[in-house]
Amino acid sequence: MSAPRGRGRRIVLWRHGQTAWNLEQRFQGTTDIELTAAGVSQARRAARLLAALTPDAIVSSDLRRAAATAAELSAVTGLPVTHYEGLRETYAGVWQGLTHTEINERYGDQYEAWRRGEPVRRGGGELETEVADRAAPVVLAAADKLDDGGVLVVVSHGGTIRTTIGRLLGLDPASWESLGGLSNCSWSVLGEGARGWRLTEHNAGSLPEAVLGDDT
């Protein structure tokens, strides 16, 4: 997918703050886990930074950890938040609530196939391409409402953000994992150029800076 050319919009894809299951390294998926106190603090700090980008719109997953993170940016900017089920994390079926060790012990063959990068319905859940099928259109529809040079903040989840970036950049799904993960309350930025969307920041925790001398 690509956006119309020449409008100079930006999409900031922001992962939610820390949860108890993050600390325990449990697969959350669509389980509705709240932020920890540290996660709330992370969201407040990041919100103050992202507010400096003067966003024009905020959309968020409707799961509490993302919605609470988005609410911190809303409080600083005064912008409303629109929540979408389509921005939820990957549904991981029976893997949800289990640690990586527990998953490997119970579903070893499936776990190893996933680690090798094969398309896997983890725990009987969604494929990564199916997550992109539901999330990317939400992001593009919101971005299409922006004026030239507008900024959209998307508050979502690590897996969903990675698949959405991969889809918007037109990457082969087999290469999406090469994008790497996002830390809690870090973000990635897609900028709109003459040839569509381009990844300009990844797993950032500070404000984006201009790229000087790119490709020279």
N, CA, C and O of each residue as an XYZ file, in Angstrom:
864
protein
N       0.837     -1.189      0.000
C       0.000      0.000      0.000
C       0.877      1.246      0.000
O       1.945      1.243      0.612
N       0.459      2.285     -0.658
C       1.177      3.545     -0.621
C       0.176      4.680     -0.598
O      -0.983      4.523     -0.983
N       0.645      5.818     -0.140
C      -0.232      6.967     -0.022
C      -0.101      7.857     -1.254
O       0.871      7.729     -1.999
N      -1.059      8.758     -1.484
C      -0.912      9.718     -2.572
C       0.370     10.513     -2.398
O       0.803     10.761     -1.273
N       0.972     10.910     -3.495
C       2.288     11.515     -3.443
C       2.245     12.994     -3.066
O       1.294     13.717     -3.364
N       3.344     13.415     -2.384
C       3.615     14.820     -2.244
C       2.918     15.547     -1.123
O       2.978     16.776     -1.080
N       2.263     14.859     -0.217
C       1.509     15.553      0.820
C       2.306     15.717      2.114
O       1.915     16.505      2.975
N       3.400     15.001      2.268
C       4.286     15.224      3.406
C       3.720     14.890      4.766
O       4.111     15.494      5.764
N       2.802     13.936      4.824
C       2.233     13.555      6.117
C       3.193     12.652      6.884
O       4.119     12.080      6.309
N       2.959     12.531      8.196
C       3.736     11.607      9.030
C       2.799     10.761      9.887
O       1.766     11.225     10.369
N       3.197      9.511     10.055
C       2.472      8.590     10.928
C       3.422      8.152     12.034
O       4.479      7.582     11.764
N       3.042      8.420     13.281
C       3.826      8.005     14.440
C       3.141      6.789     15.046
O       2.011      6.887     15.525
N       3.812      5.652     15.030
C       3.253      4.402     15.565
C       3.885      4.161     16.933
O       5.072      3.854     17.037
N       3.080      4.304     17.972
C       3.540      4.370     19.355
C       3.071      3.136     20.123
O       1.875      2.864     20.219
N       4.029      2.400     20.664
C       3.670      1.225     21.457
C       3.252      1.641     22.867
O       3.762      2.617     23.417
N       2.327      0.895     23.433
C       1.823      1.168     24.784
C       2.906      1.030     25.855
O       3.982      0.487     25.604
N       2.603      1.528     27.039
C       3.516      1.423     28.173
C       3.575      0.024     28.763
O       2.886     -0.896     28.324
N       4.409     -0.098     29.759
C       4.693     -1.401     30.381
C       3.480     -1.976     31.102
O       2.699     -1.251     31.719
N       3.342     -3.305     31.008
C       2.341     -4.053     31.774
C       3.044     -5.118     32.604
O       4.223     -5.406     32.399
N       2.304     -5.695     33.540
C       2.865     -6.768     34.357
C       3.241     -7.969     33.499
O       4.234     -8.644     33.770
N       2.452     -8.235     32.471
C       2.764     -9.379     31.602
C       3.983     -9.119     30.746
O       4.690    -10.058     30.379
N       4.248     -7.857     30.416
C       5.509     -7.548     29.745
C       6.681     -7.952     30.633
O       7.631     -8.585     30.173
N       6.605     -7.580     31.904
C       7.689     -7.888     32.844
C       7.876     -9.390     33.002
O       8.999     -9.873     33.147
N       6.777    -10.120     32.973
C       6.821    -11.580     33.142
C       7.065    -12.298     31.820
O       7.151    -13.525     31.787
N       7.177    -11.540     30.732
C       7.395    -12.086     29.391
C       6.307    -13.082     29.000
O       6.577    -14.158     28.467
N       5.076    -12.685     29.283
C       3.921    -13.490     28.883
C       3.320    -12.929     27.603
O       3.263    -11.716     27.405
N       2.877    -13.825     26.747
C       2.201    -13.399     25.533
C       0.873    -12.761     25.923
O       0.036    -13.404     26.558
N       0.679    -11.510     25.548
C      -0.558    -10.811     25.892
C      -1.614    -10.990     24.815
O      -2.762    -11.326     25.107
N      -1.218    -10.764     23.566
C      -2.202    -10.860     22.499
C      -3.356     -9.919     22.757
O      -3.145     -8.744     23.057
N      -4.568    -10.416     22.644
C      -5.754     -9.589     22.833
C      -6.244     -9.577     24.280
O      -7.280     -8.978     24.567
N      -5.523    -10.224     25.194
C      -5.887    -10.165     26.609
C      -5.780     -8.720     27.079
O      -4.799     -8.038     26.779
N      -6.784     -8.254     27.812
C      -6.874     -6.828     28.143
C      -6.171     -6.533     29.468
O      -6.795     -6.523     30.529
N      -4.873     -6.296     29.386
C      -4.033     -6.081     30.555
C      -3.815     -4.579     30.767
O      -3.623     -3.838     29.802
N      -3.843     -4.135     32.013
C      -3.650     -2.725     32.330
C      -2.164     -2.374     32.397
O      -1.304     -3.250     32.490
N      -1.888     -1.076     32.347
C      -0.528     -0.591     32.552
C      -0.134     -0.722     34.016
O      -0.973     -0.633     34.912
N       1.155     -0.933     34.241
C       1.702     -0.809     35.586
C       1.870      0.676     35.906
O       1.690      1.526     35.034
N       2.215      0.988     37.160
C       2.499      2.376     37.522
C       3.661      2.908     36.691
O       3.659      4.065     36.271
N       4.649      2.052     36.461
C       5.780      2.452     35.620
C       5.328      2.705     34.192
O       5.827      3.614     33.527
N       4.382      1.901     33.721
C       3.860      2.090     32.372
C       3.143      3.415     32.210
O       3.256      4.062     31.169
N       2.406      3.823     33.233
C       1.736      5.125     33.199
C       2.772      6.241     33.147
O       2.617      7.208     32.401
N       3.828      6.104     33.942
C       4.893      7.107     33.936
C       5.583      7.179     32.577
O       5.902      8.264     32.091
N       5.808      6.020     31.970
C       6.397      5.990     30.638
C       5.520      6.743     29.641
O       6.011      7.531     28.833
N       4.218      6.489     29.711
C       3.289      7.122     28.785
C       3.266      8.637     28.976
O       3.208      9.384     27.998
N       3.311      9.092     30.218
C       3.290     10.535     30.476
C       4.551     11.206     29.947
O       4.487     12.284     29.355
N       5.690     10.570     30.160
C       6.942     11.146     29.657
C       6.921     11.207     28.134
O       7.235     12.241     27.545
N       6.547     10.090     27.495
C       6.536     10.036     26.038
C       5.513     11.012     25.459
O       5.749     11.619     24.414
N       4.385     11.160     26.136
C       3.345     12.065     25.647
C       3.858     13.502     25.586
O       3.546     14.233     24.647
N       4.633     13.903     26.571
C       5.178     15.264     26.560
C       6.107     15.474     25.362
O       6.135     16.553     24.770
N       6.862     14.435     25.014
C       7.729     14.540     23.847
C       6.929     14.564     22.555
O       7.162     15.408     21.690
N       5.994     13.648     22.425
C       5.229     13.552     21.182
C       4.339     14.773     20.958
O       4.026     15.118     19.819
N       3.940     15.415     22.035
C       3.127     16.622     21.887
C       3.885     17.704     21.129
O       3.278     18.544     20.465
N       5.211     17.682     21.228
C       6.027     18.675     20.525
C       5.961     18.501     19.011
O       6.336     19.411     18.271
N       5.494     17.354     18.542
C       5.300     17.146     17.100
C       4.005     17.773     16.612
O       3.708     17.740     15.418
N       3.233     18.344     17.533
C       1.923     18.947     17.243
C       1.051     18.023     16.386
O       0.688     18.364     15.260
N       0.720     16.847     16.938
C      -0.116     15.914     16.175
C      -1.482     16.514     15.868
O      -1.982     17.382     16.584
N      -2.062     16.027     14.790
C      -3.381     16.480     14.360
C      -4.487     15.497     14.718
O      -5.657     15.873     14.776
N      -4.126     14.245     14.957
C      -5.129     13.227     15.268
C      -4.474     12.081     16.023
O      -3.287     11.803     15.854
N      -5.273     11.418     16.864
C      -4.812     10.253     17.631
C      -5.822      9.132     17.440
O      -7.019      9.320     17.657
N      -5.335      7.964     17.033
C      -6.163      6.755     17.009
C      -5.467      5.694     17.851
O      -4.244      5.701     17.993
N      -6.255      4.788     18.403
C      -5.685      3.826     19.346
C      -6.426      2.504     19.298
O      -7.612      2.442     18.971
N      -5.699      1.449     19.632
C      -6.328      0.174     19.974
C      -7.283      0.409     21.133
O      -7.059      1.291     21.962
N      -8.350     -0.384     21.190
C      -9.302     -0.225     22.289
C      -8.924     -1.013     23.528
O      -9.621     -0.930     24.539
N      -7.832     -1.782     23.481
C      -7.381     -2.494     24.678
C      -6.837     -1.493     25.689
O      -6.247     -0.481     25.309
N      -7.034     -1.774     26.982
C      -6.776     -0.782     28.019
C      -5.343     -0.274     28.046
O      -5.117      0.909     28.298
N      -4.361     -1.152     27.790
C      -2.979     -0.697     27.868
C      -2.658      0.341     26.800
O      -1.865      1.254     27.034
N      -3.273      0.202     25.631
C      -3.080      1.198     24.571
C      -3.950      2.429     24.812
O      -3.492      3.558     24.637
N      -5.191      2.215     25.209
C      -6.108      3.340     25.438
C      -5.593      4.251     26.548
O      -5.696      5.474     26.444
N      -5.038      3.666     27.611
C      -4.502      4.477     28.710
C      -3.273      5.257     28.264
O      -3.061      6.392     28.692
N      -2.466      4.648     27.406
C      -1.299      5.342     26.858
C      -1.745      6.512     25.995
O      -1.218      7.617     26.118
N      -2.708      6.272     25.129
C      -3.231      7.337     24.264
C      -3.843      8.467     25.075
O      -3.750      9.634     24.693
N      -4.472      8.121     26.199
C      -5.128      9.140     27.023
C      -4.127     10.159     27.558
O      -4.478     11.321     27.765
N      -2.884      9.738     27.782
C      -1.869     10.669     28.268
C      -1.533     11.723     27.215
O      -1.326     12.889     27.549
N      -1.477     11.319     25.949
C      -1.222     12.286     24.880
C      -2.443     13.181     24.677
O      -2.304     14.374     24.407
N      -3.611     12.618     24.805
C      -4.837     13.405     24.699
C      -4.875     14.488     25.773
O      -5.286     15.618     25.509
N      -4.443     14.135     26.989
C      -4.464     15.093     28.093
C      -3.533     16.268     27.834
O      -3.820     17.395     28.237
N      -2.419     16.004     27.161
C      -1.442     17.063     26.889
C      -1.862     17.919     25.701
O      -1.681     19.137     25.720
N      -2.417     17.295     24.673
C      -2.716     18.002     23.423
C      -4.144     18.518     23.329
O      -4.423     19.447     22.570
N      -5.056     17.917     24.102
C      -6.459     18.260     23.983
C      -7.163     17.574     22.829
O      -8.343     17.826     22.585
N      -6.454     16.707     22.113
C      -7.050     15.986     20.992
C      -7.874     14.806     21.486
O      -7.487     14.157     22.458
N      -9.000     14.512     20.843
C      -9.745     13.302     21.192
C      -9.031     12.065     20.666
O      -8.208     12.148     19.754
N      -9.354     10.924     21.250
C      -8.804      9.646     20.803
C      -9.937      8.818     20.209
O     -10.991      8.663     20.825
N      -9.715      8.291     19.017
C     -10.672      7.370     18.404
C     -10.118      5.958     18.535
O      -8.990      5.684     18.125
N     -10.922      5.063     19.109
C     -10.462      3.704     19.395
C     -10.973      2.720     18.341
O     -12.116      2.791     17.888
N     -10.078      1.797     17.969
C     -10.409      0.813     16.944
C     -10.010     -0.588     17.393
O      -8.892     -0.815     17.854
N     -10.934     -1.506     17.250
C     -10.630     -2.912     17.510
C      -9.579     -3.427     16.529
O      -8.801     -4.322     16.859
N      -9.559     -2.862     15.331
C      -8.617     -3.299     14.309
C      -7.162     -3.048     14.652
O      -6.272     -3.616     14.019
N      -6.904     -2.204     15.646
C      -5.524     -1.916     16.058
C      -5.066     -2.769     17.229
O      -3.993     -2.534     17.784
N      -5.866     -3.752     17.609
C      -5.477     -4.641     18.707
C      -4.240     -5.469     18.344
O      -3.872     -5.594     17.175
N      -3.612     -6.028     19.381
C      -2.477     -6.920     19.167
C      -2.943     -8.214     18.506
O      -4.135     -8.519     18.499
N      -2.010     -8.962     17.957
C      -2.282    -10.245     17.322
C      -2.962    -11.192     18.303
O      -2.481    -11.384     19.420
N      -4.078    -11.784     17.888
C      -4.720    -12.814     18.699
C      -3.872    -14.076     18.626
O      -3.599    -14.590     17.541
N      -3.453    -14.577     19.802
C      -2.543    -15.724     19.844
C      -3.147    -16.953     20.512
O      -2.413    -17.811     21.003
N      -4.457    -17.048     20.536
C      -5.125    -18.264     20.999
C      -4.637    -18.769     22.345
O      -4.553    -18.017     23.316
N      -4.313    -20.065     22.387
C      -3.923    -20.689     23.652
C      -2.539    -20.258     24.136
O      -2.153    -20.577     25.260
N      -1.793    -19.540     23.304
C      -0.507    -19.003     23.761
C      -0.684    -17.841     24.727
O       0.214    -17.560     25.521
N      -1.811    -17.170     24.676
C      -2.005    -15.969     25.478
C      -1.975    -16.309     26.969
O      -2.649    -17.230     27.429
N      -1.183    -15.548     27.698
C      -1.028    -15.767     29.133
C       0.132    -16.660     29.503
O       0.462    -16.799     30.680
N       0.768    -17.279     28.488
C       1.888    -18.176     28.743
C       3.218    -17.462     28.506
O       3.305    -16.552     27.682
N       4.243    -17.879     29.228
C       5.584    -17.371     28.976
C       6.181    -18.102     27.777
O       5.659    -19.127     27.339
N       7.282    -17.561     27.254
C       7.953    -18.221     26.136
C       8.388    -19.632     26.524
O       8.296    -20.558     25.717
N       8.859    -19.794     27.754
C       9.290    -21.112     28.214
C       8.126    -22.088     28.225
O       8.268    -23.228     27.784
N       6.978    -21.653     28.722
C       5.798    -22.512     28.776
C       5.300    -22.867     27.375
O       4.884    -23.998     27.124
N       5.346    -21.905     26.482
C       4.917    -22.166     25.103
C       5.832    -23.193     24.452
O       5.364    -24.117     23.787
N       7.130    -23.030     24.644
C       8.094    -23.965     24.056
C       7.902    -25.369     24.608
O       8.054    -26.352     23.882
N       7.569    -25.464     25.880
C       7.352    -26.779     26.496
C       6.084    -27.457     25.981
O       6.065    -28.673     25.790
N       5.035    -26.684     25.757
C       3.735    -27.251     25.392
C       3.500    -27.322     23.886
O       2.827    -28.227     23.394
N       4.061    -26.359     23.165
C       3.802    -26.263     21.724
C       5.124    -26.072     20.973
O       5.269    -25.172     20.146
N       6.069    -26.940     21.286
C       7.434    -26.775     20.803
C       7.575    -26.695     19.291
O       8.292    -25.831     18.788
N       6.907    -27.578     18.558
C       7.042    -27.584     17.094
C       6.527    -26.280     16.498
O       7.164    -25.690     15.625
N       5.379    -25.839     16.973
C       4.797    -24.595     16.472
C       5.671    -23.395     16.865
O       5.868    -22.474     16.073
N       6.177    -23.421     18.067
C       7.026    -22.339     18.546
C       8.298    -22.230     17.715
O       8.707    -21.131     17.342
N       8.917    -23.355     17.428
C      10.152    -23.340     16.639
C       9.890    -22.900     15.207
O      10.713    -22.207     14.609
N       8.746    -23.300     14.654
C       8.401    -22.864     13.302
C       8.239    -21.343     13.260
O       8.681    -20.688     12.316
N       7.608    -20.799     14.279
C       7.453    -19.352     14.356
C       8.809    -18.659     14.483
O       9.053    -17.633     13.849
N       9.689    -19.231     15.310
C      11.019    -18.648     15.495
C      11.839    -18.680     14.201
O      12.716    -17.841     13.995
N      11.549    -19.646     13.337
C      12.239    -19.727     12.038
C      11.662    -18.745     11.029
O      12.210    -18.591      9.937
N      10.573    -18.082     11.374
C       9.980    -17.112     10.473
C       8.908    -17.669      9.565
O       8.500    -17.013      8.606
N       8.445    -18.878      9.857
C       7.385    -19.459      9.037
C       6.028    -18.849      9.409
O       5.816    -18.471     10.561
N       5.111    -18.753      8.442
C       3.760    -18.265      8.767
C       3.079    -19.246      9.721
O       2.845    -20.400      9.363
N       2.766    -18.797     10.912
C       2.222    -19.675     11.942
C       1.028    -19.008     12.613
O       1.067    -17.826     12.955
N      -0.025    -19.784     12.791
C      -1.148    -19.317     13.603
C      -0.807    -19.642     15.057
O      -1.180    -20.692     15.581
N      -0.100    -18.728     15.685
C       0.367    -18.983     17.044
C      -0.811    -19.275     17.967
O      -1.716    -18.454     18.119
N      -0.785    -20.452     18.578
C      -1.856    -20.843     19.479
C      -3.205    -20.989     18.808
O      -4.237    -20.985     19.480
N      -3.210    -21.120     17.481
C      -4.471    -21.180     16.745
C      -5.045    -19.813     16.439
O      -6.213    -19.696     16.070
N      -4.233    -18.777     16.589
C      -4.709    -17.413     16.389
C      -4.480    -16.881     14.989
O      -4.585    -17.620     14.010
N      -4.163    -15.587     14.897
C      -4.040    -14.899     13.615
C      -2.658    -15.046     12.996
O      -1.654    -15.174     13.697
N      -2.628    -15.026     11.680
C      -1.389    -14.850     10.950
C      -1.015    -13.370     10.975
O      -1.882    -12.507     11.109
N       0.278    -13.083     10.844
C       0.707    -11.688     10.829
C       0.071    -10.920      9.659
O      -0.269     -9.745      9.791
N      -0.083    -11.594      8.526
C      -0.699    -10.926      7.372
C      -2.156    -10.567      7.654
O      -2.658     -9.568      7.139
N      -2.832    -11.366      8.457
C      -4.218    -11.062      8.811
C      -4.294     -9.858      9.745
O      -5.240     -9.072      9.687
N      -3.290     -9.725     10.601
C      -3.229     -8.544     11.471
C      -3.048     -7.291     10.617
O      -3.712     -6.277     10.837
N      -2.143     -7.371      9.644
C      -1.932     -6.236      8.738
C      -3.193     -5.932      7.936
O      -3.485     -4.769      7.657
N      -3.940     -6.968      7.565
C      -5.168     -6.778      6.799
C      -6.182     -5.931      7.549
O      -6.938     -5.180      6.933
N      -6.206     -6.044      8.884
C      -7.186     -5.277      9.657
C      -6.628     -3.954     10.180
O      -7.371     -2.985     10.339
N      -5.316     -3.911     10.449
C      -4.741     -2.713     11.063
C      -4.344     -1.643     10.051
O      -4.622     -0.461     10.254
N      -3.695     -2.055      8.960
C      -3.198     -1.075      7.995
C      -4.305     -0.201      7.407
O      -4.098      1.003      7.257
N      -5.476     -0.756      7.066
C      -6.533      0.109      6.536
C      -7.014      1.163      7.539
O      -7.375      2.273      7.147
N      -7.017      0.820      8.822
C      -7.399      1.804      9.847
C      -6.420      2.965      9.838
O      -6.820      4.128      9.880
N      -5.136      2.640      9.783
C      -4.099      3.665      9.800
C      -4.173      4.534      8.543
O      -4.104      5.760      8.633
N      -4.309      3.914      7.391
C      -4.361      4.671      6.146
C      -5.603      5.550      6.061
O      -5.536      6.675      5.566
N      -6.728      5.046      6.537
C      -7.950      5.850      6.507
C      -7.809      7.089      7.382
O      -8.272      8.170      7.016
N      -7.166      6.930      8.546
C      -6.951      8.081      9.428
C      -5.946      9.050      8.816
O      -6.119     10.265      8.909
N      -4.899      8.519      8.191
C      -3.887      9.376      7.569
C      -4.474     10.148      6.397
O      -4.090     11.293      6.155
N      -5.389      9.543      5.675
C      -5.989     10.203      4.516
C      -6.825     11.428      4.900
O      -7.125     12.264      4.049
N      -7.198     11.535      6.174
C      -7.974     12.686      6.643
C      -7.088     13.873      7.004
O      -7.587     14.972      7.244
N      -5.766     13.654      7.043
C      -4.845     14.722      7.420
C      -4.664     15.727      6.286
O      -4.755     15.381      5.108
N      -4.407     16.969      6.664
C      -3.988     17.966      5.690
C      -2.527     17.728      5.319
O      -1.848     16.909      5.938
N      -2.056     18.438      4.319
C      -0.645     18.344      3.939
C       0.232     18.619      5.152
O       0.007     19.581      5.886
N       1.242     17.761      5.359
C       2.159     17.943      6.472
C       1.595     17.539      7.822
O       2.227     17.780      8.850
N       0.417     16.929      7.840
C      -0.213     16.555      9.103
C       0.467     15.373      9.779
O       1.201     14.609      9.152
N       0.202     15.244     11.078
C       0.810     14.185     11.891
C      -0.285     13.360     12.555
O      -1.153     13.897     13.244
N      -0.233     12.056     12.340
C      -1.145     11.106     12.970
C      -0.371     10.276     13.982
O       0.701      9.759     13.669
N      -0.905     10.143     15.196
C      -0.322      9.242     16.188
C      -1.223      8.019     16.319
O      -2.422      8.133     16.573
N      -0.620      6.853     16.139
C      -1.319      5.573     16.242
C      -0.784      4.849     17.469
O       0.402      4.526     17.530
N      -1.645      4.591     18.443
C      -1.219      3.915     19.668
C      -1.664      2.458     19.587
O      -2.858      2.161     19.550
N      -0.690      1.561     19.560
C      -1.020      0.163     19.324
C      -0.033     -0.739     20.066
O       0.427     -0.403     21.157
N       0.283     -1.871     19.473
C       1.036     -2.935     20.128
C       2.223     -3.335     19.254
O       2.213     -3.119     18.042
N       3.242     -3.918     19.879
C       4.475     -4.199     19.160
C       4.297     -5.006     17.888
O       4.801     -4.623     16.832
N       3.586     -6.120     17.980
C       3.398     -6.967     16.810
C       2.565     -6.296     15.742
O       2.878     -6.386     14.554
N       1.510     -5.625     16.156
C       0.639     -4.953     15.199
C       1.357     -3.808     14.509
O       1.180     -3.592     13.310
N       2.167     -3.076     15.258
C       2.930     -1.984     14.657
C       3.911     -2.526     13.624
O       4.030     -1.967     12.534
N       4.606     -3.596     13.949
C       5.573     -4.155     13.006
C       4.890     -4.610     11.713
O       5.381     -4.328     10.620
N       3.784     -5.298     11.831
C       3.104     -5.775     10.627
C       2.527     -4.609      9.816
O       2.504     -4.657      8.586
N       2.068     -3.574     10.500
C       1.526     -2.413      9.801
C       2.621     -1.670      9.044
O       2.423     -1.249      7.904
N       3.774     -1.513      9.684
C       4.896     -0.882      8.999
C       5.274     -1.694      7.765
O       5.459     -1.141      6.681
N       5.387     -3.005      7.937
C       5.741     -3.860      6.811
C       4.771     -3.723      5.653
O       5.184     -3.663      4.495
N       3.490     -3.673      5.958
C       2.471     -3.551      4.912
C       2.538     -2.190      4.228
O       2.480     -2.113      3.001
N       2.660     -1.116      5.007
C       2.674      0.221      4.418
C       3.936      0.477      3.602
O       3.918      1.274      2.664
N       5.030     -0.197      3.955
C       6.260     -0.052      3.172
C       6.294     -0.981      1.966
O       7.192     -0.881      1.130
N       5.324     -1.881      1.871
C       5.279     -2.809      0.754
C       6.299     -3.919      0.847
O       6.697     -4.475     -0.176
N       6.736     -4.262      2.063
C       7.731     -5.311      2.248
C       7.086     -6.687      2.172
O       5.907     -6.851      2.485
N       7.870     -7.671      1.752
C       7.408     -9.051      1.759
C       7.189     -9.480      3.210
O       8.040     -9.209      4.057
N       6.068    -10.142      3.520
C       5.804    -10.545      4.903
C       6.933    -11.349      5.540
O       7.118    -11.286      6.755
N       7.685    -12.097      4.753
C       8.779    -12.888      5.308
C       9.872    -12.010      5.907
O      10.673    -12.472      6.720
N       9.902    -10.732      5.499
C      10.949     -9.829      5.987
C      10.480     -8.921      7.116
O      11.277     -8.139      7.636
N       9.215     -8.998      7.510
C       8.704     -8.080      8.532
C       9.442     -8.212      9.853
O       9.658     -7.220     10.549
N       9.826     -9.423     10.199
C      10.515     -9.645     11.480
C      11.840     -8.892     11.532
O      12.323     -8.582     12.621
N      12.435     -8.594     10.386
C      13.718     -7.892     10.361
C      13.600     -6.458     10.857
O      14.618     -5.817     11.123
N      12.384     -5.940     10.989
C      12.201     -4.600     11.519
C      12.546     -4.517     13.001
O      12.840     -3.433     13.506
N      12.512     -5.636     13.695
C      12.829     -5.615     15.118
C      11.658     -5.114     15.947
O      10.666     -4.614     15.416
N      11.794     -5.261     17.262
C      10.701     -4.904     18.155
C      10.777     -3.465     18.636
O      11.754     -2.759     18.387
N       9.729     -3.047     19.329
C       9.674     -1.735     19.956
C       9.665     -1.897     21.470
O       8.970     -2.761     22.006
N      10.434     -1.068     22.147
C      10.389     -1.023     23.602
C       9.068     -0.399     24.037
O       8.411      0.291     23.257
N       8.683     -0.647     25.286
C       7.461     -0.028     25.788
C       7.532      1.492     25.671
O       8.510      2.114     26.083
N       6.498      2.066     25.113
C       6.346      3.522     24.933
C       7.372      4.127     23.987
O       7.588      5.338     24.011
N       8.002      3.319     23.162
C       8.802      3.843     22.065
C       7.941      3.866     20.803
O       6.840      3.317     20.778
N       8.452      4.499     19.777
C       7.637      4.681     18.572
C       8.482      4.602     17.307
O       9.709      4.699     17.347
N       7.801      4.425     16.202
C       8.402      4.480     14.875
C       7.651      5.526     14.066
O       6.477      5.797     14.317
N       8.342      6.111     13.092
C       7.751      7.190     12.301
C       7.843      6.846     10.816
O       8.909      6.497     10.309
N       6.722      6.950     10.139
C       6.676      6.837      8.689
C       6.447      8.228      8.115
O       5.513      8.927      8.509
N       7.302      8.621      7.185
C       7.149      9.897      6.510
C       6.737      9.676      5.073
O       7.107      8.676      4.456
N       5.984     10.595      4.550
C       5.468     10.475      3.188
C       6.384     11.209      2.221
O       6.604     12.414      2.339
N       6.908     10.463      1.271
C       7.774     11.048      0.266
C       7.202     10.886     -1.125
O       6.046     10.495     -1.288
N       8.008     11.184     -2.122
C       7.546     11.139     -3.511
C       7.172      9.733     -3.952
O       6.373      9.566     -4.874
N       7.745      8.709     -3.298
C       7.464      7.322     -3.697
C       6.663      6.572     -2.644
O       6.689      5.342     -2.613
N       5.958      7.285     -1.787
C       5.125      6.642     -0.790
C       5.710      6.739      0.604
O       6.508      7.630      0.894
N       5.311      5.819      1.462
C       5.741      5.847      2.861
C       7.173      5.350      3.006
O       7.613      4.438      2.308
N       7.885      5.983      3.938
C       9.286      5.658      4.202
C       9.509      5.634      5.706
O       9.037      6.522      6.416
N      10.218      4.634      6.196
C      10.530      4.537      7.626
C      11.655      5.506      7.958
O      12.777      5.354      7.475
N      11.350      6.507      8.788
C      12.345      7.529      9.122
C      12.877      7.399     10.542
O      13.969      7.885     10.835
N      12.121      6.747     11.434
C      12.570      6.492     12.803
C      12.025      5.122     13.207
O      10.920      4.746     12.815
N      12.816      4.371     14.003
C      12.328      3.078     14.472
C      12.780      2.845     15.900
O      13.956      3.012     16.225
N      11.831      2.454     16.758
C      12.085      2.198     18.175
C      12.743      3.408     18.829
O      13.720      3.285     19.567
N      12.187      4.572     18.540
C      12.740      5.828     19.053
C      12.107      6.187     20.397
O      10.966      5.827     20.686
N      12.881      6.906     21.205
C      12.380      7.407     22.473
C      12.661      8.876     22.635
O      12.486      9.434     23.719
N      13.099      9.512     21.561
C      13.337     10.949     21.540
C      12.736     11.503     20.270
O      12.358     10.743     19.378
N      12.643     12.815     20.176
C      12.003     13.410     19.015
C      12.793     13.157     17.747
O      14.024     13.195     17.768
N      12.109     12.899     16.641
C      12.813     12.708     15.366
C      13.599     13.959     14.977
O      13.149     15.078     15.220
N      14.758     13.769     14.379
C      15.558     14.867     13.892
C      15.666     14.784     12.376
O      15.511     13.715     11.786
N      15.931     15.915     11.764
C      16.063     15.932     10.308
C      17.240     15.061      9.878
O      18.282     15.038     10.533
N      17.058     14.347      8.768
C      18.137     13.536      8.196
C      18.882     14.385      7.193
O      18.314     14.802      6.184
N      20.152     14.647      7.460
C      20.953     15.490      6.590
C      21.894     14.642      5.742
O      22.501     13.695      6.240
N      22.011     14.975      4.489
C      22.927     14.241      3.636
C      22.522     12.817      3.355
O      23.374     11.954      3.145
N      21.218     12.558      3.348
C      20.727     11.196      3.129
C      21.066     10.743      1.700
O      20.858     11.485      0.739
N      21.594      9.508      1.576
C      21.926      8.917      0.280
C      22.971      9.713     -0.485
O      23.006      9.660     -1.714
N      23.815     10.444      0.217
C      24.869     11.201     -0.471
C      26.221     10.835      0.109
O      27.243     11.361     -0.330
